[in-house]
Amino acid sequence: MSTERIERLEERLAWLQRHVTEQDKAMLEMAGQLDRLKAELMRLKQRAEASPTNAEGPAFDERPPHY
């Protein structure tokens, strides 16, 4: 192999390694955002389930109490 070809391959390899590193960082950031969103969703669900206003209303076939 010529020295020029080896240099081009080394440059390409370095570019690919930088590109993969940038993608890895982006994926880690997205994974962190997903984890934070999941945790927030769980907190909201727990809060909604514990809320006294979460009581179920009458069934559709039940009459309201004033009848």
Secondary structure, DSSP 8 states (H G I E B T S, - for coil): --HHHHHHHHHHHHHHHHHHHHHHHHHHHHHHHHHHHHHHHHHHHHHHHH-GGG-----TTS--TT-
